[in-house]
């Protein structure tokens, strides 16, 4: 968790909130990184995601077995142990989320 909080210091524009009880970071309503059950995840564009998986021998994030979230990858220890690499990849995830249309909060109905 400290790694996540330290990484977020470089991205003050990110809105931090909890998702499924774990910290996550959003921009324009789009999540771009977060923690889930002891793992950090990143949301990456297609080309970055393919490069990340190949280079760091990681995989897509699966919150439930057999149910991958196609834009999200698990961040391996190699990245978590390198503040420089982590900041660079979180920056790429942020840029990707910024390129997406802003999410509009659904109005609550009663």
Secondary structure, DSSP 8 states (H G I E B T S, - for coil): -HHHHHHHTT-TTSEEEEETTEEEEEETTEEEEEEETTEEEEE--HHHHHHHHHHHT--EEEEETTEEEEEEEE--HHHHT-HHHHHHHHHHHHHHHHHS----------
